[in-house]
């Protein structure tokens, strides 16, 4: 494979205005895109939830409300997920920088030298700006582990990381400061919550009793109100197979397997699909006319196993006739264009063509169709059933809280207890039977990872985040003329009115950013208070408390978001007069990163924006980050593909969940956490079959959805049908009991919101 030359400098940002991308994350977590598309689902929310960067006072300079003594010391046990992602430079961070470290010293893009023990640039700037001193107490673990370390010694720490559910429980027990009590002294944070109701509801720990409305942690948004995951393909392969006027006539091709997958889309008649015009300027309708050729899967299945050459000919003929020449000789645009209109059946036909033409695509005898980023990890294997969700109209598989979603009846539903889920997932098992899913996924092979699939030129498609996954376009893994990037969300049938019938044909994504489950909280014991003597007003609080509330409030100002997303001013590009250069990003002006900053992204950050920011600059660790920095750090191919999707969202051809109580509750994003009572939580936790059979985090444990339904099908899963699977999870696994408890909290939360808003 030919290697591409690494880009030496940042591409002109002015060319990228209002285009957005999705998805950078570090090796253990995900971040998101920068699309501020508002209520593009057209469902008329109660409150405008389209807010990821507008602040009150609008674009005003930061004005501090609370005062405290200069150099007040705050002890922070805060970081992201491991020893490299804390607020201090340490040996692990220096190890990531490799040869850039000289005699234990690392010079960063701000021109300053850093060594082990120094606060990272962002946190040095926070100290200077807010005039307090930081004592780093972070142990370097996950939020869960960090809290476990400190929960019995909270007097020794002021600000501590933890999981949202655990922090809510601790707050209700009187261990943490109730931030909500002081919102009037935190105008920037308060305004943000008012404009994003689901955010407020997601961090509300109780809705009745003495702690009603309490907030015990500062929410963390690794991107907010944006699309998260998206389909990514080797687009050059699609072009090689489908484009042109000459007949596809490879020197050698393989054969497709005997068909197992059956048609999902209609086999007769015609349907209309809303698409964005090829030039991105507006929308138009295209017709899928099945009377011209028929359903491509039905036609292929009639033939059975066939040569790769014949499969490509069939798919080309289908596109030409079904779309009445709409795509011309650029048939690949059905899948990879701004005006893409593809659906699940067309994707399966394409996968058959890809896997039967390895010699044409990579010069070997095999190629992997669908794959996941790290196929031995539950947290990455789930990408395949999340792809199934968008292919076959399944709600809940990408919900913000476990597998729950809000239905049209404004009640929570658990997709694990619904037949539609298993009807969709068993279709993925059909793809397994046809050899269209990577062998690494089937065996949980540790070598089944995107680095190997892309570097070895033998992986076609995944469902993931754009920024980190498209890094391969510029890190030597892909050659000249080769491209791996996001493509349009597919058209599918969805049940938007709750009648059990999937009849709404549209593009929809449930992969929509909201509050994450990791957060930072203020220890009452650390401040020297108990629940009984904590002051009722912010003015009466001690200096430590005021400093920490100020930090949270600052993080939600425009200035604070820039610092906590980008890092200090020295990492930004300046014009000849020393003024920071900006560009238009989603209707607002955001800084351009410096050339040296961009170079170091690749030199020591390997192109992974979030790792780079967290490891070295100390930004994006918590609070609410802007995607404008990430946008500039995405490869050209990554910007192109995700830009298509962003434009489609903005023009309304991709619908999504909302961070508000939508008129049609089906579009409401489920909160990240719910204010369940201790009794309800105990009842939920007692359903151990539910938690152990649907693991989404650890490597070793089982997730029924991928380990059995997708990989093995019903025969080896212990089920015989979708109905039996749904019923078993609901009854034997305790899904119905857990759902009842979740709904009790959701009902109270909705009532509380209505009371809060008169």
Residue pairs with C-beta under 8 A, 6 or more apart in sequence:
1 455
1 457
1 478
1 479
1 482
2 479
2 480
3 476
3 479
4 473
4 474
4 476
4 478
4 479
4 480
4 482
6 474
6 475
6 476
6 602
7 474
7 602
7 635
7 636
8 599
9 595
9 598
9 599
10 592
10 593
10 595
10 598
10 632
11 636
13 583
13 592
13 632
14 583
16 583
16 631
16 632
16 639
17 583
17 584
17 585
18 584
18 585
18 586
18 587
19 631
19 639
19 642
19 643
19 646
19 647
20 33
20 34
20 35
20 36
20 226
20 585
20 586
20 627
20 631
20 642
20 643
20 646
21 33
21 34
21 466
21 467
21 627
21 630
21 631
21 634
21 638
21 639
21 642
21 643
21 646
22 32
22 33
22 35
22 223
22 226
22 227
22 228
22 229
22 230
22 465
22 466
22 467
22 486
22 642
22 645
23 30
23 31
23 32
23 33
23 228
23 229
23 230
23 464
23 465
23 466
23 467
23 468
23 469
23 642
24 31
24 465
24 466
24 467
24 468
24 608
24 609
24 610
24 630
24 633
24 634
25 31
25 222
25 465
25 467
25 468
25 610
26 80
26 81
26 85
26 608
26 610
26 611
26 614
27 611
28 81
28 82
29 80
29 81
29 222
30 222
30 228
30 229
30 465
31 222
31 223
31 465
31 467
31 610
31 620
31 625
31 630
32 222
32 223
32 224
32 226
32 227
32 228
32 465
32 513
32 627
33 223
33 226
33 227
33 228
33 466
33 513
33 627
33 630
33 642
33 646
34 52
34 223
34 226
34 585
34 586
34 626
34 627
34 628
34 630
34 631
35 225
35 226
35 227
35 586
35 627
35 645
35 646
35 649
35 650
36 50
36 51
36 52
36 53
36 225
36 226
36 586
36 587
37 50
37 225
37 226
37 646
37 649
37 650
37 656
38 48
38 49
38 50
38 51
38 225
39 45
39 48
39 49
39 50
39 658
39 660
40 50
40 649
40 650
40 651
40 652
40 654
40 655
40 656
41 508
41 652
41 655
41 656
41 657
41 658
41 662
41 667
42 652
42 655
43 655
43 658
43 662
43 663
43 664
43 667
44 662
44 663
45 658
45 660
45 661
45 662
45 663
46 197
46 660
46 661
46 662
46 663
46 757
47 195
47 196
47 197
47 660
47 661
48 195
48 660
49 195
49 196
49 197
49 198
49 225
49 658
49 659
49 660
50 225
51 192
51 195
51 196
51 225
52 223
52 224
52 225
52 226
52 586
52 624
52 626
52 627
53 558
53 561
53 586
53 588
53 590
53 626
54 195
54 588
55 188
55 191
55 192
55 556
55 557
55 558
55 561
56 187
56 188
56 191
57 187
59 558
59 588
60 558
61 559
62 188
62 554
62 557
62 558
62 559
62 560
64 130
64 550
64 554
65 185
65 186
65 187
65 538
65 550
65 553
66 185
66 538
66 539
66 541
66 546
66 549
66 550
67 546
68 132
68 543
68 544
68 546
68 547
68 550
69 543
70 131
70 132
71 131
71 132
71 133
72 131
72 132
72 133
72 543
72 544
72 547
73 132
73 133
73 134
73 135
73 544
74 132
74 133
74 134
74 135
74 158
74 159
74 544
74 547
74 548
74 551
75 135
75 137
75 156
75 157
75 158
75 159
75 526
76 87
76 134
76 135
76 136
76 137
76 138
76 157
76 158
76 159
76 160
77 137
77 138
77 139
77 146
77 149
77 150
77 157
77 159
77 160
77 161
78 86
78 87
78 138
78 146
78 159
78 160
78 161
78 520
78 621
78 622
79 85
79 86
79 87
79 138
79 140
79 146
79 161
79 621
80 86
80 518
80 614
80 621
80 622
81 141
81 142
81 143
81 518
82 92
82 140
82 141
82 142
83 90
83 92
83 140
84 90
84 92
84 93
84 96
84 614
84 615
85 614
85 615
85 621
86 136
86 138
86 140
86 621
87 119
87 120
87 122
87 123
87 134
87 136
87 138
87 618
87 621
88 117
88 118
88 119
88 120
88 123
88 136
88 138
89 106
89 114
89 115
89 116
89 117
89 118
89 119
89 120
89 616
90 116
90 117
91 116
93 106
93 615
93 616
94 101
94 104
94 106
94 115
94 116
96 604
96 611
96 615
96 616
97 106
97 604
97 616
98 604
100 106
100 107
100 600
100 603
100 604
104 115
104 116
105 113
105 114
105 115
106 113
106 114
106 115
106 616
107 113
107 114
108 114
108 121
108 571
108 600
108 616
108 617
109 570
109 571
109 594
109 596
109 597
109 599
109 600
110 121
110 567
110 568
110 570
110 571
111 570
111 596
112 121
112 570
114 120
114 121
118 124
119 127
119 134
119 136
119 618
120 616
120 617
120 618
121 567
121 568
121 570
121 571
121 616
121 617
121 618
122 563
122 564
122 567
122 568
122 617
122 618
122 619
123 134
123 618
124 568
125 563
125 567
125 568
125 569
126 134
126 551
126 563
127 133
127 134
129 554
129 563
130 547
130 550
130 551
130 554
132 547
137 150
137 156
137 157
138 146
138 161
139 145
139 146
139 149
139 150
141 148
141 149
142 518
143 161
143 162
143 163
143 517
143 518
143 519
144 162
144 163
144 166
146 160
146 161
146 162
147 160
147 161
147 162
147 163
147 166
147 167
147 170
150 156
150 157
150 160
150 523
151 170
151 175
154 160
154 175
154 523
154 524
154 525
154 526
155 523
155 525
155 526
156 526
157 523
157 526
158 522
158 523
158 526
158 527
158 544
158 548
159 520
159 521
159 522
159 523
159 526
159 548
159 551
160 520
160 521
160 523
160 526
161 518
161 519
161 520
161 521
162 170
162 217
162 518
162 519
162 520
162 521
163 517
163 518
163 519
164 203
164 217
164 515
164 517
164 518
164 519
164 672
164 673
165 517
165 673
165 681
167 176
167 216
167 217
167 519
167 521
168 205
168 206
168 216
168 217
168 673
168 675
169 678
169 681
170 176
170 216
170 521
171 178
171 205
171 211
171 214
171 216
171 217
171 521
172 205
172 206
172 211
172 214
172 216
174 524
174 530
174 531
174 532
175 523
175 524
175 525
175 531
176 216
176 217
176 521
176 522
176 523
176 524
177 216
177 521
177 522
177 523
177 524
177 527
177 529
177 534
177 545
177 548
178 211
178 214
178 215
178 216
178 534
179 186
179 215
179 216
179 217
179 218
179 522
179 549
179 552
180 204
180 213
180 214
180 215
181 214
181 536
182 537
182 538
182 541
182 549
183 189
183 190
183 193
184 190
184 538
185 538
185 539
185 549
185 553
186 549
186 552
186 553
187 553
188 553
188 554
188 556
188 557
188 560
189 218
189 552
189 553
189 555
189 556
191 556
192 199
192 556
192 624
193 199
193 200
194 200
196 224
196 225
196 659
196 660
197 659
197 660
197 661
197 753
198 514
198 658
198 659
198 660
198 661
198 668
198 669
198 671
199 219
199 224
199 514
199 515
199 659
200 753
201 671
201 749
201 752
201 753
202 219
202 400
202 514
202 515
202 671
202 672
202 673
203 215
203 217
203 219
203 515
203 519
203 672
203 673
204 213
204 214
204 215
204 675
204 749
204 752
205 211
205 214
205 215
205 216
205 675
206 212
206 213
206 214
206 675
207 213
207 675
207 748
207 749
207 751
207 752
208 748
208 752
212 752
213 752
213 756
216 521
217 519
217 520
217 521
218 519
218 520
218 521
218 552
218 555
218 622
218 623
219 515
219 516
219 519
219 623
219 624
220 515
220 516
220 518
220 519
220 520
220 622
220 623
220 624
221 513
221 514
221 515
221 516
221 623
221 624
221 625
222 513
222 516
222 610
222 620
222 625
223 513
223 625
223 627
223 630
224 513
224 514
224 515
224 624
224 659
225 512
225 513
225 514
225 659
226 512
226 513
226 627
227 509
227 511
227 512
227 513
227 645
227 646
227 649
227 654
227 656
228 398
228 465
228 509
228 511
228 512
228 513
229 383
229 386
229 398
229 463
229 464
229 465
229 511
230 463
230 464
230 465
230 466
230 486
230 487
230 489
230 509
230 511
230 641
230 642
230 645
231 387
231 390
231 461
231 462
231 463
231 486
231 487
231 488
231 489
231 490
232 461
232 462
232 463
232 464
232 466
232 469
232 470
232 484
232 485
232 486
232 487
232 641
233 335
233 336
233 460
233 461
233 484
233 485
233 487
234 361
234 459
234 460
234 461
234 482
234 483
234 484
235 332
235 335
235 336
235 483
235 484
235 485
235 487
235 641
236 481
236 482
236 483
237 354
237 361
237 460
238 332
238 335
238 336
238 350
239 332
239 336
240 360
240 361
241 248
241 312
241 315
241 332
241 350
241 353
241 354
241 357
241 360
241 361
242 312
242 315
242 316
242 319
242 331
242 332
242 334
243 329
243 330
243 331
243 332
244 329
245 329
247 313
248 309
248 312
248 313
248 316
249 309
250 308
250 309
250 357
250 359
250 360
251 359
252 359
252 360
253 307
253 308
253 309
253 356
253 357
253 359
253 360
254 307
254 308
254 355
254 356
254 357
254 358
254 359
254 365
254 366
255 305
255 306
255 307
255 308
255 356
256 300
256 305
256 306
256 307
256 308
256 311
256 352
256 355
256 356
256 434
257 305
257 352
257 433
257 434
257 435
258 304
258 305
258 434
259 297
259 300
259 301
259 304
259 305
259 434
260 430
260 431
260 433
260 434
261 297
261 348
261 427
261 430
261 431
261 434
262 297
262 301
262 430
263 295
263 297
263 298
263 301
263 345
264 297
264 343
264 344
264 345
264 391
264 392
264 427
265 271
265 288
265 295
265 297
265 343
265 344
265 345
266 288
266 290
266 295
267 290
267 294
267 295
267 298
268 290
268 291
268 294
269 290
269 291
270 287
270 288
270 289
270 290
270 291
271 287
271 288
271 505
272 285
272 286
272 287
272 288
273 285
273 286
273 287
273 288
273 341
273 491
273 505
274 283
274 284
274 285
274 506
274 652
274 653
275 283
275 284
275 285
275 286
275 339
275 340
275 341
275 653
276 282
276 283
276 284
276 338
276 339
276 644
276 647
276 648
276 651
276 653
277 283
277 284
277 338
277 339
278 333
278 337
278 338
278 339
279 338
280 338
280 644
280 647
282 651
283 651
283 652
283 653
284 339
286 323
286 326
286 339
286 341
287 323
287 324
288 322
288 323
288 341
288 343
289 321
289 322
289 323
289 324
290 322
292 321
292 322
292 324
293 299
293 317
293 318
293 321
293 322
294 318
295 345
296 314
296 315
296 318
296 322
296 345
296 346
296 349
297 345
297 348
297 349
299 314
299 318
300 306
300 311
300 314
300 349
300 352
303 310
303 314
306 314
306 356
307 356
308 353
308 356
308 357
308 360
309 357
311 349
311 352
311 353
311 356
311 357
312 353
312 357
314 349
315 346
315 349
315 350
315 353
316 331
318 349
319 327
319 331
319 334
320 327
320 331
323 334
323 341
327 333
327 334
327 337
330 337
333 339
333 340
334 340
334 341
334 342
334 346
335 342
335 346
335 347
335 350
335 487
335 488
336 487
336 488
336 641
337 488
337 644
338 488
338 644
338 647
338 648
340 487
340 488
340 644
341 491
342 350
342 487
342 488
342 490
342 491
343 391
343 490
343 491
343 492
344 391
344 392
344 427
344 490
344 492
347 391
347 490
348 431
348 436
351 369
351 370
351 431
351 436
351 460
351 461
352 434
352 436
354 361
354 367
354 369
354 460
355 366
355 367
355 368
355 369
355 435
355 436
355 460
357 367
358 364
358 365
358 366
358 367
358 458
359 365
361 367
361 457
362 457
362 458
364 457
364 458
366 458
367 458
367 459
367 460
368 437
368 438
368 439
368 440
368 453
368 458
368 459
368 460
369 431
369 435
369 436
369 437
369 438
369 460
369 461
370 384
370 387
370 431
370 436
370 437
370 438
370 441
370 460
370 461
370 462
371 437
371 438
371 440
371 441
371 448
371 450
371 453
371 459
371 460
371 461
371 462
372 380
372 381
372 383
372 384
372 438
372 441
372 448
372 462
372 464
373 380
373 383
373 449
373 450
373 462
373 464
373 469
374 380
374 448
374 449
374 450
375 381
375 438
375 440
375 441
375 444
375 445
375 446
375 448
375 449
376 444
376 445
376 446
376 448
376 699
377 699
378 695
378 696
378 697
378 698
378 699
378 701
378 703
378 706
379 696
379 697
381 441
381 444
381 703
381 706
382 696
382 703
382 705
382 706
383 462
383 463
383 464
384 428
384 437
384 441
384 463
384 706
384 710
385 397
385 425
385 428
385 705
385 706
385 709
385 710
386 397
386 398
386 463
386 511
387 428
387 463
388 394
388 397
388 424
388 425
388 427
388 428
388 710
389 395
389 396
389 397
389 398
389 424
389 510
390 463
390 489
390 490
390 492
390 508
390 509
390 510
390 511
391 424
391 427
391 490
391 492
392 423
392 424
392 427
392 492
392 493
393 420
393 424
393 492
393 493
393 494
393 495
393 502
393 508
394 415
394 420
394 421
394 424
394 425
395 405
395 407
395 413
395 415
395 494
395 495
395 510
395 666
396 403
396 404
396 405
396 413
396 414
396 415
396 416
396 418
396 421
396 510
397 403
397 415
397 421
397 510
397 705
398 509
398 510
398 511
399 405
399 415
399 510
399 670
400 512
400 514
400 515
400 669
400 670
400 671
400 672
401 670
401 671
401 672
401 673
401 674
402 414
402 694
402 696
403 414
403 415
403 416
403 694
404 412
404 413
404 414
404 415
404 670
404 739
404 742
405 412
405 413
405 415
405 510
405 670
406 412
406 413
406 665
406 666
406 668
406 669
406 670
406 746
407 413
407 498
407 665
407 666
408 496
408 497
408 498
408 664
408 665
408 666
409 498
409 665
410 665
410 668
410 750
411 743
411 746
411 747
412 670
412 739
412 742
412 743
412 746
413 739
414 730
414 735
414 738
414 739
414 742
415 421
416 690
416 694
416 704
416 705
416 726
416 729
416 730
416 733
416 735
417 726
417 727
417 729
417 730
417 735
417 736
417 739
418 726
419 722
419 723
419 725
419 726
420 495
420 502
420 722
421 705
421 722
421 726
422 709
422 719
422 721
422 722
422 725
422 726
423 722
425 705
425 709
425 710
426 709
426 713
426 714
426 722
428 437
428 709
428 710
429 709
429 710
429 711
429 712
429 713
429 714
431 437
432 442
432 710
432 711
432 713
433 713
437 710
438 448
438 453
438 459
439 445
439 448
440 447
440 448
440 449
441 448
441 711
442 711
450 459
450 462
450 464
450 469
450 472
451 472
451 477
452 459
453 459
454 472
454 477
454 478
454 484
455 472
455 477
462 469
466 485
466 486
466 634
466 638
466 641
466 642
467 608
467 609
467 610
467 630
467 633
467 634
467 638
468 608
468 609
468 610
469 484
469 638
470 484
470 485
470 486
470 634
470 635
470 637
470 638
470 641
471 606
471 607
471 608
471 635
471 638
472 478
472 484
473 482
473 483
473 484
473 485
473 635
473 636
473 637
473 638
474 602
474 607
474 635
474 636
475 602
475 606
475 607
478 484
483 637
484 637
485 637
485 638
485 640
485 641
485 642
486 638
486 641
486 642
486 644
486 645
487 641
487 644
488 507
488 644
488 645
488 648
488 654
489 507
489 508
489 509
489 645
489 648
489 654
490 507
491 505
491 506
491 507
492 505
492 506
492 507
492 508
493 502
493 503
493 504
493 505
494 502
494 504
494 505
494 506
494 508
495 501
495 502
495 503
495 504
496 504
496 664
496 666
497 504
497 664
497 666
498 666
506 655
507 648
507 653
507 654
507 655
508 654
508 655
508 656
509 654
509 655
509 656
509 657
510 656
510 657
512 656
512 657
512 658
512 659
512 669
514 659
514 669
514 671
514 672
515 671
515 672
515 673
516 672
517 672
517 673
518 622
519 622
520 622
522 545
522 548
522 549
524 530
524 531
524 534
526 544
527 534
527 541
527 542
527 544
527 545
528 542
528 544
529 535
529 545
535 541
538 546
538 549
541 549
552 623
553 560
554 560
555 561
555 564
555 622
555 623
555 624
556 623
556 624
560 623
561 623
561 624
561 625
561 626
562 590
562 591
562 626
563 619
564 619
564 620
564 621
564 622
564 623
564 625
565 613
565 619
565 620
565 625
565 626
565 628
565 629
566 572
566 591
566 593
566 617
566 619
566 626
566 628
566 629
567 613
567 617
567 618
567 619
569 580
570 594
571 593
571 594
571 597
571 617
572 580
572 581
572 591
572 592
572 593
572 594
572 597
573 580
573 581
573 591
573 592
573 593
573 594
573 595
574 580
574 581
574 594
575 581
580 591
580 592
581 591
581 592
582 589
582 590
582 591
582 592
583 589
583 590
583 592
583 628
585 626
585 627
585 628
585 631
590 626
590 628
590 629
591 628
591 629
592 632
593 629
593 632
593 633
598 632
598 633
600 612
600 616
601 607
601 609
601 612
601 633
604 612
604 616
605 611
605 612
605 615
605 616
606 612
607 633
607 635
609 629
609 630
609 633
609 634
610 620
610 630
612 633
613 619
613 620
613 629
614 620
614 621
619 625
619 629
631 639
634 642
645 654
648 654
649 656
655 667
656 667
657 667
657 668
657 669
657 670
658 667
658 668
658 669
659 669
660 668
661 668
661 750
661 753
662 668
671 746
671 749
674 742
674 745
674 746
674 749
675 745
675 748
675 749
676 684
676 741
676 742
676 744
676 745
677 745
680 741
680 744
680 745
681 741
683 737
683 738
683 741
684 737
684 738
684 741
684 742
685 691
686 734
686 737
687 733
687 734
687 735
687 737
687 738
688 734
689 732
689 733
689 734
690 729
690 733
690 734
690 735
690 738
692 701
692 702
693 702
693 703
693 704
693 729
693 733
694 703
694 704
694 705
695 701
695 702
695 703
696 703
702 708
704 717
704 725
704 729
708 716
708 717
708 718
708 719
709 717
709 719
709 725
714 720
714 721
714 725
717 725
718 728
719 725
719 728
729 735
730 736
730 739
